[in-house]
Amino acid sequence: MECIKYKGYTGNIITSMEDLILHGKILFIDDLVTYQSETPAGIKQAFEESVEDYIETCNEIGKPPEKPLSGTFNFRTTPEKHKALSIKALEKHDGIINRAMNEALEQYLCHEKEVNVNINHKHEHIISQSINLDQDFKKEPEWQLKRNEFKVVK
């Protein structure tokens, strides 16, 4: 989904091939504010005009315009995870859980910046050879005589 931003508000851009237009709405607010255009430059202008109109209309009717996202949200987890988070935050972030959560969110949201890959590559070669215990052990074993018969193929 393509997004566009203006004055802290975010809007989406949807292409309608049937109607040959671009359209969208302001995201993350309770009111429905839409816009449309026939061109990419026009959709940007239509979005910005819709944001301005939304703010102006809210002021006219005495309603404060919604802030798109406040930066505050409730997070629910198990008591065990809450306790473990509190302990970890105490160790790493002076007991401030918000710092720990922000660090976790940063890692989650920016995961494409760094990828840790562990590769464990293991080979095992088993050579089995029957031996005749009656043979003279001063002679080279048969398997050692055959080792030069193998060629490395690249």
C-alpha positions, 0 to 999 in steps of 0.5 A: 500500500502506498502512503502519503504524509502531510502535517503528521497525517498519513493517507493511503493511495489506492489505484482504481483501474476500473474508474482510472483514478487514484483515491484514498483516505486519511488513516488512523483517525475516527472520521472518514476523510477521503480524496481522489485524483486522476494523477499522482501529482493530483493525489498529493494535492488532493490529500493535502487539501483534505487534511487542511479541510479536515482541520478547518472543519474541526475548528469551525464546529469546535471539535479538536482535530484528532491527532493521527497517532499519539504514541501511546497504546495499551499492550497486553501480555501474560503476567510471566512475560510482564515480570520478565520484561520488568526484570530485563528493563531493570537490568538494561534500562534503569527499570523503565519498561518504555525504553525496553519496549521501544528497543524491542519495537525498533528491532522489530520495525527495522529488522531489514537493516541487519540480519543475523544468520548462523550456518552450521555446516558439518561433514561426516565421512565413514569409511568401512573396511573389513580387515583380515587379522592374519594379514601382515600389519607392516604392509599398507592397509588396502584402504590406504592403497585405494585412497589415491583412486578417488578424484576431486570433481569440480 
